[in-house]
Amino acid sequence: MLKLIDLKDGCYNVELAIATVEIEIEHAKKEGLVAIKVLHGYGSHGKGGVIALHLRKALSQWKKSGFIQNYFGGDKWNMFDEQSKRILLKDKTIYNDPDMTTSNPGITIIEI
């Protein structure tokens, strides 16, 4: 199963959103999960919300430091994408994720 972190409920500012994702990654590692999905939205008119932009900057730093393996946008989340395939091979229960076929730019997949 792919754990969902929902940041769209309106109570998150950038700092709280980043801290929440960091804590959830730590929990996911302890639980033995291979990936998590963050729902952050994509901002007005599809141009990218402020949380999404700052989250991806943090994820880039976390990848460089080894805190996470990888991350990518929901527009690439499908069974034909190489990054997605790597996650699916590690946990076949993730095949049932409803966002896998939606090409949703409002989510980010994080490989733990």
N, CA, C and O atoms as a printed pandas DataFrame, in Angstrom:
     atom_number atom_name residue_name chain_id  residue_number  x_coord  y_coord  z_coord
0              1         N          MET        A               1    0.835   -1.187    0.000
1              2        CA          MET        A               1    0.000    0.000    0.000
2              3         C          MET        A               1    0.876    1.245    0.000
3              4         O          MET        A               1    1.950    1.273    0.601
4              5         N          LEU        A               2    0.396    2.260   -0.680
5              6        CA          LEU        A               2    1.121    3.518   -0.761
6              7         C          LEU        A               2    0.525    4.492    0.243
7              8         O          LEU        A               2   -0.635    4.887    0.127
8              9         N          LYS        A               3    1.318    4.872    1.218
9             10        CA          LYS        A               3    0.848    5.790    2.261
10            11         C          LYS        A               3    0.658    7.182    1.669
11            12         O          LYS        A               3    1.501    7.662    0.911
12            13         N          LEU        A               4   -0.455    7.828    2.020
13            14        CA          LEU        A               4   -0.778    9.156    1.517
14            15         C          LEU        A               4   -0.581   10.204    2.608
15            16         O          LEU        A               4   -1.064   10.045    3.729
16            17         N          ILE        A               5    0.134   11.275    2.267
17            18        CA          ILE        A               5    0.276   12.441    3.127
18            19         C          ILE        A               5   -0.513   13.553    2.436
19            20         O          ILE        A               5   -0.135   13.992    1.350
20            21         N          ASP        A               6   -1.591   14.007    3.044
21            22        CA          ASP        A               6   -2.463   15.008    2.437
22            23         C          ASP        A               6   -2.165   16.391    3.007
23            24         O          ASP        A               6   -2.450   16.670    4.172
24            25         N          LEU        A               7   -1.592   17.244    2.178
25            26        CA          LEU        A               7   -1.240   18.604    2.588
26            27         C          LEU        A               7   -2.221   19.638    2.045
27            28         O          LEU        A               7   -1.971   20.839    2.144
28            29         N          LYS        A               8   -3.324   19.187    1.479
29            30        CA          LYS        A               8   -4.254   20.104    0.823
30            31         C          LYS        A               8   -5.377   20.604    1.712
31            32         O          LYS        A               8   -6.247   21.326    1.226
32            33         N          ASP        A               9   -5.401   20.260    2.972
33            34        CA          ASP        A               9   -6.553   20.643    3.791
34            35         C          ASP        A               9   -6.549   22.113    4.220
35            36         O          ASP        A               9   -7.470   22.561    4.902
36            37         N          GLY        A              10   -5.530   22.855    3.830
37            38        CA          GLY        A              10   -5.532   24.285    4.088
38            39         C          GLY        A              10   -4.846   24.733    5.365
39            40         O          GLY        A              10   -4.638   25.931    5.554
40            41         N          CYS        A              11   -4.487   23.808    6.253
41            42        CA          CYS        A              11   -3.859   24.222    7.512
42            43         C          CYS        A              11   -2.330   24.207    7.439
43            44         O          CYS        A              11   -1.659   24.449    8.443
44            45         N          TYR        A              12   -1.784   23.927    6.267
45            46        CA          TYR        A              12   -0.329   23.836    6.145
46            47         C          TYR        A              12    0.254   25.079    5.495
47            48         O          TYR        A              12   -0.196   25.517    4.436
48            49         N          ASN        A              13    1.269   25.641    6.152
49            50        CA          ASN        A              13    2.104   26.613    5.468
50            51         C          ASN        A              13    3.325   25.827    4.965
51            52         O          ASN        A              13    3.430   24.627    5.221
52            53         N          VAL        A              14    4.223   26.472    4.270
53            54        CA          VAL        A              14    5.361   25.772    3.671
54            55         C          VAL        A              14    6.202   25.063    4.726
55            56         O          VAL        A              14    6.546   23.893    4.558
56            57         N          GLU        A              15    6.534   25.757    5.807
57            58        CA          GLU        A              15    7.410   25.179    6.830
58            59         C          GLU        A              15    6.776   23.951    7.483
59            60         O          GLU        A              15    7.435   22.930    7.679
60            61         N          LEU        A              16    5.500   24.064    7.815
61            62        CA          LEU        A              16    4.810   22.932    8.436
62            63         C          LEU        A              16    4.672   21.766    7.460
63            64         O          LEU        A              16    4.795   20.607    7.859
64            65         N          ALA        A              17    4.421   22.058    6.208
65            66        CA          ALA        A              17    4.296   21.007    5.194
66            67         C          ALA        A              17    5.606   20.236    5.045
67            68         O          ALA        A              17    5.604   19.005    5.019
68            69         N          ILE        A              18    6.712   20.952    4.949
69            70        CA          ILE        A              18    8.025   20.304    4.796
70            71         C          ILE        A              18    8.349   19.475    6.033
71            72         O          ILE        A              18    8.809   18.340    5.914
72            73         N          ALA        A              19    8.116   20.028    7.208
73            74        CA          ALA        A              19    8.388   19.293    8.453
74            75         C          ALA        A              19    7.515   18.045    8.548
75            76         O          ALA        A              19    7.984   16.992    8.981
76            77         N          THR        A              20    6.256   18.155    8.148
77            78        CA          THR        A              20    5.348   17.008    8.181
78            79         C          THR        A              20    5.838   15.900    7.262
79            80         O          THR        A              20    5.852   14.731    7.647
80            81         N          VAL        A              21    6.238   16.261    6.057
81            82        CA          VAL        A              21    6.732   15.256    5.104
82            83         C          VAL        A              21    8.005   14.606    5.639
83            84         O          VAL        A              21    8.175   13.393    5.514
84            85         N          GLU        A              22    8.886   15.382    6.223
85            86        CA          GLU        A              22   10.121   14.831    6.778
86            87         C          GLU        A              22    9.818   13.805    7.883
87            88         O          GLU        A              22   10.416   12.729    7.922
88            89         N          ILE        A              23    8.903   14.145    8.760
89            90        CA          ILE        A              23    8.511   13.223    9.835
90            91         C          ILE        A              23    7.855   11.979    9.265
91            92         O          ILE        A              23    8.117   10.870    9.731
92            93         N          GLU        A              24    7.003   12.152    8.260
93            94        CA          GLU        A              24    6.320   11.006    7.654
94            95         C          GLU        A              24    7.301   10.081    6.920
95            96         O          GLU        A              24    7.100    8.867    6.888
96            97         N          ILE        A              25    8.341   10.642    6.342
97            98        CA          ILE        A              25    9.376    9.814    5.716
98            99         C          ILE        A              25   10.070    8.976    6.781
99           100         O          ILE        A              25   10.310    7.786    6.575
100          101         N          GLU        A              26   10.391    9.581    7.907
101          102        CA          GLU        A              26   11.020    8.838    8.997
102          103         C          GLU        A              26   10.115    7.713    9.487
103          104         O          GLU        A              26   10.589    6.605    9.737
104          105         N          HIS        A              27    8.815    7.986    9.626
105          106        CA          HIS        A              27    7.860    6.946   10.036
106          107         C          HIS        A              27    7.781    5.837    8.986
107          108         O          HIS        A              27    7.752    4.654    9.324
108          109         N          ALA        A              28    7.745    6.228    7.715
109          110        CA          ALA        A              28    7.655    5.253    6.629
110          111         C          ALA        A              28    8.870    4.324    6.619
111          112         O          ALA        A              28    8.744    3.127    6.365
112          113         N          LYS        A              29   10.036    4.884    6.894
113          114        CA          LYS        A              29   11.243    4.055    6.966
114          115         C          LYS        A              29   11.122    3.024    8.083
115          116         O          LYS        A              29   11.467    1.858    7.894
116          117         N          LYS        A              30   10.636    3.447    9.236
117          118        CA          LYS        A              30   10.465    2.531   10.368
118          119         C          LYS        A              30    9.438    1.454   10.071
119          120         O          LYS        A              30    9.559    0.326   10.547
120          121         N          GLU        A              31    8.420    1.802    9.277
121          122        CA          GLU        A              31    7.369    0.852    8.909
122          123         C          GLU        A              31    7.794   -0.075    7.773
123          124         O          GLU        A              31    7.092   -1.038    7.465
124          125         N          GLY        A              32    8.930    0.203    7.153
125          126        CA          GLY        A              32    9.411   -0.625    6.062
126          127         C          GLY        A              32    8.742   -0.348    4.723
127          128         O          GLY        A              32    8.764   -1.191    3.826
128          129         N          LEU        A              33    8.149    0.832    4.592
129          130        CA          LEU        A              33    7.509    1.183    3.328
130          131         C          LEU        A              33    8.563    1.528    2.282
131          132         O          LEU        A              33    9.661    1.977    2.614
132          133         N          VAL        A              34    8.217    1.314    1.023
133          134        CA          VAL        A              34    9.165    1.622   -0.053
134          135         C          VAL        A              34    8.925    3.006   -0.655
135          136         O          VAL        A              34    9.815    3.583   -1.280
136          137         N          ALA        A              35    7.709    3.534   -0.460
137          138        CA          ALA        A              35    7.379    4.837   -1.039
138          139         C          ALA        A              35    6.188    5.441   -0.305
139          140         O          ALA        A              35    5.422    4.749    0.366
140          141         N          ILE        A              36    6.060    6.758   -0.457
141          142        CA          ILE        A              36    4.874    7.456    0.032
142          143         C          ILE        A              36    4.416    8.413   -1.066
143          144         O          ILE        A              36    5.176    8.759   -1.971
144          145         N          LYS        A              37    3.166    8.827   -0.964
145          146        CA          LYS        A              37    2.583    9.763   -1.925
146          147         C          LYS        A              37    2.159   11.011   -1.159
147          148         O          LYS        A              37    1.475   10.928   -0.138
148          149         N          VAL        A              38    2.576   12.164   -1.668
149          150        CA          VAL        A              38    2.217   13.433   -1.033
150          151         C          VAL        A              38    1.239   14.165   -1.951
151          152         O          VAL        A              38    1.535   14.428   -3.117
152          153         N          LEU        A              39    0.083   14.483   -1.406
153          154        CA          LEU        A              39   -0.915   15.266   -2.123
154          155         C          LEU        A              39   -0.741   16.717   -1.705
155          156         O          LEU        A              39   -1.030   17.081   -0.565
156          157         N          HIS        A              40   -0.264   17.550   -2.637
157          158        CA          HIS        A              40    0.016   18.946   -2.323
158          159         C          HIS        A              40   -0.733   19.906   -3.231
159          160         O          HIS        A              40   -0.724   21.112   -2.983
160          161         N          GLY        A              41   -1.370   19.415   -4.255
161          162        CA          GLY        A              41   -2.020   20.274   -5.230
162          163         C          GLY        A              41   -0.981   20.867   -6.166
163          164         O          GLY        A              41    0.221   20.677   -5.984
164          165         N          TYR        A              42   -1.456   21.578   -7.159
165          166        CA          TYR        A              42   -0.520   22.153   -8.121
166          167         C          TYR        A              42   -0.725   23.648   -8.313
167          168         O          TYR        A              42   -0.168   24.235   -9.240
168          169         N          GLY        A              43   -1.497   24.255   -7.471
169          170        CA          GLY        A              43   -1.664   25.708   -7.515
170          171         C          GLY        A              43   -2.707   26.138   -8.523
171          172         O          GLY        A              43   -3.237   25.326   -9.281
172          173         N          SER        A              44   -2.986   27.402   -8.519
173          174        CA          SER        A              44   -3.997   27.927   -9.436
174          175         C          SER        A              44   -3.496   27.885  -10.875
175          176         O          SER        A              44   -2.323   28.139  -11.148
176          177         N          HIS        A              45   -4.371   27.574  -11.753
177          178        CA          HIS        A              45   -4.095   27.526  -13.186
178          179         C          HIS        A              45   -3.007   26.530  -13.556
179          180         O          HIS        A              45   -2.387   26.666  -14.610
180          181         N          GLY        A              46   -2.760   25.531  -12.710
181          182        CA          GLY        A              46   -1.799   24.480  -13.024
182          183         C          GLY        A              46   -0.352   24.915  -13.073
183          184         O          GLY        A              46    0.474   24.204  -13.647
184          185         N          LYS        A              47   -0.012   26.051  -12.497
185          186        CA          LYS        A              47    1.362   26.559  -12.584
186          187         C          LYS        A              47    2.259   26.108  -11.437
187          188         O          LYS        A              47    3.452   26.411  -11.443
188          189         N          GLY        A              48    1.728   25.408  -10.477
189          190        CA          GLY        A              48    2.553   24.906   -9.384
190          191         C          GLY        A              48    2.366   25.700   -8.118
191          192         O          GLY        A              48    2.661   26.895   -8.080
192          193         N          GLY        A              49    1.889   25.065   -7.101
193          194        CA          GLY        A              49    1.663   25.712   -5.818
194          195         C          GLY        A              49    2.962   25.935   -5.066
195          196         O          GLY        A              49    3.974   25.289   -5.337
196          197         N          VAL        A              50    2.916   26.842   -4.136
197          198        CA          VAL        A              50    4.109   27.188   -3.370
198          199         C          VAL        A              50    4.597   26.007   -2.534
199          200         O          VAL        A              50    5.804   25.809   -2.398
200          201         N          ILE        A              51    3.684   25.225   -1.977
201          202        CA          ILE        A              51    4.104   24.045   -1.203
202          203         C          ILE        A              51    4.800   23.047   -2.112
203          204         O          ILE        A              51    5.840   22.498   -1.746
204          205         N          ALA        A              52    4.244   22.805   -3.288
205          206        CA          ALA        A              52    4.856   21.857   -4.225
206          207         C          ALA        A              52    6.270   22.293   -4.597
207          208         O          ALA        A              52    7.186   21.471   -4.634
208          209         N          LEU        A              53    6.447   23.569   -4.868
209          210        CA          LEU        A              53    7.777   24.070   -5.256
210          211         C          LEU        A              53    8.790   23.906   -4.131
211          212         O          LEU        A              53    9.906   23.441   -4.363
212          213         N          HIS        A              54    8.413   24.282   -2.927
213          214        CA          HIS        A              54    9.339   24.173   -1.797
214          215         C          HIS        A              54    9.568   22.716   -1.404
215          216         O          HIS        A              54   10.671   22.343   -1.004
216          217         N          LEU        A              55    8.536   21.902   -1.518
217          218        CA          LEU        A              55    8.692   20.482   -1.209
218          219         C          LEU        A              55    9.707   19.846   -2.149
219          220         O          LEU        A              55   10.576   19.095   -1.708
220          221         N          ARG        A              56    9.605   20.136   -3.419
221          222        CA          ARG        A              56   10.538   19.519   -4.381
222          223         C          ARG        A              56   11.963   20.017   -4.188
223          224         O          ARG        A              56   12.911   19.285   -4.470
224          225         N          LYS        A              57   12.131   21.245   -3.714
225          226        CA          LYS        A              57   13.480   21.727   -3.368
226          227         C          LYS        A              57   14.030   20.926   -2.186
227          228         O          LYS        A              57   15.188   20.509   -2.195
228          229         N          ALA        A              58   13.197   20.719   -1.179
229          230        CA          ALA        A              58   13.622   19.935   -0.012
230          231         C          ALA        A              58   13.928   18.504   -0.424
231          232         O          ALA        A              58   14.914   17.922    0.029
232          233         N          LEU        A              59   13.089   17.934   -1.278
233          234        CA          LEU        A              59   13.308   16.560   -1.726
234          235         C          LEU        A              59   14.618   16.424   -2.494
235          236         O          LEU        A              59   15.314   15.417   -2.365
236          237         N          SER        A              60   14.951   17.423   -3.283
237          238        CA          SER        A              60   16.227   17.405   -4.008
238          239         C          SER        A              60   17.401   17.350   -3.032
239          240         O          SER        A              60   18.354   16.598   -3.239
240          241         N          GLN        A              61   17.326   18.144   -1.975
241          242        CA          GLN        A              61   18.392   18.141   -0.964
242          243         C          GLN        A              61   18.422   16.807   -0.216
243          244         O          GLN        A              61   19.495   16.270    0.060
244          245         N          TRP        A              62   17.246   16.278    0.110
245          246        CA          TRP        A              62   17.177   15.013    0.835
246          247         C          TRP        A              62   17.708   13.859   -0.013
247          248         O          TRP        A              62   18.307   12.921    0.513
248          249         N          LYS        A              63   17.488   13.931   -1.316
249          250        CA          LYS        A              63   18.026   12.890   -2.208
250          251         C          LYS        A              63   19.558   12.966   -2.235
251          252         O          LYS        A              63   20.237   11.943   -2.155
252          253         N          LYS        A              64   20.085   14.172   -2.348
253          254        CA          LYS        A              64   21.542   14.348   -2.376
254          255         C          LYS        A              64   22.189   13.866   -1.079
255          256         O          LYS        A              64   23.296   13.327   -1.095
256          257         N          SER        A              65   21.498   14.060    0.040
257          258        CA          SER        A              65   22.058   13.655    1.335
258          259         C          SER        A              65   21.826   12.181    1.650
259          260         O          SER        A              65   22.377   11.660    2.619
260          261         N          GLY        A              66   21.011   11.502    0.834
261          262        CA          GLY        A              66   20.741   10.087    1.067
262          263         C          GLY        A              66   19.557    9.815    1.983
263          264         O          GLY        A              66   19.300    8.661    2.327
264          265         N          PHE        A              67   18.837   10.846    2.382
265          266        CA          PHE        A              67   17.669   10.671    3.250
266          267         C          PHE        A              67   16.544    9.939    2.523
267          268         O          PHE        A              67   15.817    9.154    3.131
268          269         N          ILE        A              68   16.401   10.197    1.220
269          270        CA          ILE        A              68   15.453    9.460    0.379
270          271         C          ILE        A              68   16.197    8.911   -0.830
271          272         O          ILE        A              68   17.295    9.363   -1.154
272          273         N          GLN        A              69   15.590    7.932   -1.493
273          274        CA          GLN        A              69   16.193    7.366   -2.702
274          275         C          GLN        A              69   15.925    8.241   -3.924
275          276         O          GLN        A              69   16.830    8.550   -4.700
276          277         N          ASN        A              70   14.652    8.632   -4.075
277          278        CA          ASN        A              70   14.257    9.360   -5.275
278          279         C          ASN        A              70   12.892   10.003   -5.049
279          280         O          ASN        A              70   12.225    9.735   -4.051
280          281         N          TYR        A              71   12.492   10.847   -5.979
281          282        CA          TYR        A              71   11.161   11.445   -5.963
282          283         C          TYR        A              71   10.817   11.861   -7.385
283          284         O          TYR        A              71   11.707   12.085   -8.206
284          285         N          PHE        A              72    9.531   11.962   -7.671
285          286        CA          PHE        A              72    9.093   12.426   -8.983
286          287         C          PHE        A              72    7.630   12.842   -8.911
287          288         O          PHE        A              72    6.897   12.441   -8.007
288          289         N          GLY        A              73    7.226   13.645   -9.872
289          290        CA          GLY        A              73    5.868   14.154   -9.913
290          291         C          GLY        A              73    4.864   13.094  -10.344
291          292         O          GLY        A              73    5.211   12.107  -10.993
292          293         N          GLY        A              74    3.628   13.322   -9.970
293          294        CA          GLY        A              74    2.559   12.396  -10.291
294          295         C          GLY        A              74    2.290   12.256  -11.773
295          296         O          GLY        A              74    1.651   11.292  -12.195
296          297         N          ASP        A              75    2.765   13.197  -12.572
297          298        CA          ASP        A              75    2.601   13.086  -14.017
298          299         C          ASP        A              75    3.403   11.911  -14.587
299          300         O          ASP        A              75    3.136   11.467  -15.703
300          301         N          LYS        A              76    4.368   11.414  -13.840
301          302        CA          LYS        A              76    5.175   10.262  -14.271
302          303         C          LYS        A              76    4.761    8.965  -13.584
303          304         O          LYS        A              76    5.335    7.910  -13.855
304          305         N          TRP        A              77    3.783    9.034  -12.710
305          306        CA          TRP        A              77    3.387    7.882  -11.898
306          307         C          TRP        A              77    2.510    6.934  -12.719
307          308         O          TRP        A              77    1.285    7.051  -12.731
308          309         N          ASN        A              78    3.167    5.992  -13.403
309          310        CA          ASN        A              78    2.459    4.978  -14.185
310          311         C          ASN        A              78    3.351    3.759  -14.364
311          312         O          ASN        A              78    4.562    3.834  -14.156
312          313         N          MET        A              79    2.760    2.652  -14.744
313          314        CA          MET        A              79    3.514    1.399  -14.799
314          315         C          MET        A              79    4.516    1.323  -15.940
315          316         O          MET        A              79    5.242    0.334  -16.043
316          317         N          PHE        A              80    4.579    2.331  -16.798
317          318        CA          PHE        A              80    5.529    2.341  -17.901
318          319         C          PHE        A              80    6.764    3.194  -17.610
319          320         O          PHE        A              80    7.765    3.095  -18.321
320          321         N          ASP        A              81    6.703    4.011  -16.595
321          322        CA          ASP        A              81    7.817    4.870  -16.217
322          323         C          ASP        A              81    8.852    4.062  -15.433
323          324         O          ASP        A              81    8.488    3.278  -14.556
324          325         N          GLU        A              82   10.120    4.244  -15.738
325          326        CA          GLU        A              82   11.191    3.463  -15.096
326          327         C          GLU        A              82   11.257    3.686  -13.585
327          328         O          GLU        A              82   11.458    2.737  -12.827
328          329         N          GLN        A              83   11.092    4.924  -13.149
329          330        CA          GLN        A              83   11.133    5.206  -11.714
330          331         C          GLN        A              83    9.962    4.532  -10.997
331          332         O          GLN        A              83   10.112    3.982   -9.906
332          333         N          SER        A              84    8.804    4.587  -11.633
333          334        CA          SER        A              84    7.614    3.946  -11.067
334          335         C          SER        A              84    7.799    2.434  -11.006
335          336         O          SER        A              84    7.453    1.799  -10.009
336          337         N          LYS        A              85    8.341    1.865  -12.067
337          338        CA          LYS        A              85    8.552    0.406  -12.120
338          339         C          LYS        A              85    9.436   -0.067  -10.969
339          340         O          LYS        A              85    9.187   -1.119  -10.382
340          341         N          ARG        A              86   10.464    0.708  -10.650
341          342        CA          ARG        A              86   11.376    0.329   -9.571
342          343         C          ARG        A              86   10.617    0.214   -8.246
343          344         O          ARG        A              86   10.861   -0.703   -7.462
344          345         N          ILE        A              87    9.704    1.143   -8.007
345          346        CA          ILE        A              87    8.899    1.100   -6.783
346          347         C          ILE        A              87    7.941   -0.079   -6.824
347          348         O          ILE        A              87    7.794   -0.799   -5.836
348          349         N          LEU        A              88    7.294   -0.277   -7.954
349          350        CA          LEU        A              88    6.312   -1.354   -8.086
350          351         C          LEU        A              88    6.942   -2.734   -7.926
351          352         O          LEU        A              88    6.303   -3.653   -7.413
352          353         N          LEU        A              89    8.177   -2.881   -8.358
353          354        CA          LEU        A              89    8.867   -4.159   -8.188
354          355         C          LEU        A              89    9.155   -4.454   -6.717
355          356         O          LEU        A              89    9.225   -5.615   -6.314
356          357         N          LYS        A              90    9.322   -3.409   -5.926
357          358        CA          LYS        A              90    9.593   -3.575   -4.496
358          359         C          LYS        A              90    8.328   -3.882   -3.701
359          360         O          LYS        A              90    8.388   -4.572   -2.684
360          361         N          ASP        A              91    7.182   -3.372   -4.158
361          362        CA          ASP        A              91    5.918   -3.586   -3.440
362          363         C          ASP        A              91    4.776   -3.665   -4.445
363          364         O          ASP        A              91    4.278   -2.644   -4.918
364          365         N          LYS        A              92    4.376   -4.870   -4.758
365          366        CA          LYS        A              92    3.348   -5.090   -5.778
366          367         C          LYS        A              92    1.959   -4.609   -5.355
367          368         O          LYS        A              92    1.088   -4.436   -6.207
368          369         N          THR        A              93    1.736   -4.390   -4.057
369          370        CA          THR        A              93    0.425   -3.900   -3.617
370          371         C          THR        A              93    0.176   -2.470   -4.090
371          372         O          THR        A              93   -0.965   -2.008   -4.099
372          373         N          ILE        A              94    1.223   -1.781   -4.476
373          374        CA          ILE        A              94    1.093   -0.393   -4.911
374          375         C          ILE        A              94    0.434   -0.295   -6.291
375          376         O          ILE        A              94   -0.040    0.776   -6.672
376          377         N          TYR        A              95    0.400   -1.407   -7.045
377          378        CA          TYR        A              95   -0.246   -1.397   -8.362
378          379         C          TYR        A              95   -1.681   -0.899   -8.291
379          380         O          TYR        A              95   -2.200   -0.370   -9.274
380          381         N          ASN        A              96   -2.327   -1.061   -7.150
381          382        CA          ASN        A              96   -3.726   -0.667   -6.997
382          383         C          ASN        A              96   -3.914    0.810   -6.686
383          384         O          ASN        A              96   -5.046    1.243   -6.470
384          385         N          ASP        A              97   -2.850    1.592   -6.657
385          386        CA          ASP        A              97   -2.980    3.003   -6.322
386          387         C          ASP        A              97   -3.852    3.715   -7.363
387          388         O          ASP        A              97   -3.566    3.636   -8.558
388          389         N          PRO        A              98   -4.908    4.406   -6.928
389          390        CA          PRO        A              98   -5.826    5.042   -7.873
390          391         C          PRO        A              98   -5.220    6.185   -8.685
391          392         O          PRO        A              98   -5.754    6.528   -9.739
392          393         N          ASP        A              99   -4.122    6.782   -8.226
393          394        CA          ASP        A              99   -3.498    7.874   -8.976
394          395         C          ASP        A              99   -2.526    7.398  -10.049
395          396         O          ASP        A              99   -1.981    8.209  -10.797
396          397         N          MET        A             100   -2.305    6.086  -10.127
397          398        CA          MET        A             100   -1.307    5.575  -11.053
398          399         C          MET        A             100   -1.651    5.877  -12.515
399          400         O          MET        A             100   -0.747    5.980  -13.344
400          401         N          THR        A             101   -2.887    6.016  -12.833
401          402        CA          THR        A             101   -3.268    6.239  -14.231
402          403         C          THR        A             101   -3.817    7.637  -14.495
403          404         O          THR        A             101   -4.374    7.885  -15.564
404          405         N          THR        A             102   -3.670    8.548  -13.546
405          406        CA          THR        A             102   -4.301    9.864  -13.696
406          407         C          THR        A             102   -3.370   10.974  -14.173
407          408         O          THR        A             102   -3.842   12.050  -14.538
408          409         N          SER        A             103   -2.067   10.740  -14.180
409          410        CA          SER        A             103   -1.099   11.772  -14.563
410          411         C          SER        A             103   -1.358   13.062  -13.772
411          412         O          SER        A             103   -1.551   14.132  -14.349
412          413         N          ASN        A             104   -1.356   12.934  -12.449
413          414        CA          ASN        A             104   -1.747   14.006  -11.544
414          415         C          ASN        A             104   -0.537   14.848  -11.109
415          416         O          ASN        A             104    0.288   14.369  -10.330
416          417         N          PRO        A             105   -0.418   16.086  -11.595
417          418        CA          PRO        A             105    0.702   16.929  -11.181
418          419         C          PRO        A             105    0.575   17.452   -9.753
419          420         O          PRO        A             105    1.500   18.088   -9.247
420          421         N          GLY        A             106   -0.533   17.198   -9.111
421          422        CA          GLY        A             106   -0.759   17.649   -7.739
422          423         C          GLY        A             106   -0.243   16.692   -6.688
423          424         O          GLY        A             106   -0.480   16.886   -5.496
424          425         N          ILE        A             107    0.466   15.651   -7.124
425          426        CA          ILE        A             107    1.070   14.705   -6.166
426          427         C          ILE        A             107    2.550   14.540   -6.467
427          428         O          ILE        A             107    3.015   14.813   -7.574
428          429         N          THR        A             108    3.268   14.093   -5.466
429          430        CA          THR        A             108    4.671   13.716   -5.625
430          431         C          THR        A             108    4.857   12.351   -4.982
431          432         O          THR        A             108    4.372   12.099   -3.880
432          433         N          ILE        A             109    5.557   11.482   -5.675
433          434        CA          ILE        A             109    5.889   10.151   -5.171
434          435         C          ILE        A             109    7.314   10.209   -4.621
435          436         O          ILE        A             109    8.227   10.701   -5.284
436          437         N          ILE        A             110    7.488    9.706   -3.412
437          438        CA          ILE        A             110    8.808    9.713   -2.783
438          439         C          ILE        A             110    9.220    8.271   -2.531
439          440         O          ILE        A             110    8.544    7.541   -1.806
440          441         N          GLU        A             111   10.331    7.867   -3.134
441          442        CA          GLU        A             111   10.888    6.536   -2.905
442          443         C          GLU        A             111   11.793    6.613   -1.677
443          444         O          GLU        A             111   12.753    7.383   -1.637
444          445         N          ILE        A             112   11.463    5.795   -0.678
445          446        CA          ILE        A             112   12.164    5.854    0.598
446          447         C          ILE        A             112   13.550    5.239    0.503
447          448         O          ILE        A             112   14.280    5.205    1.494
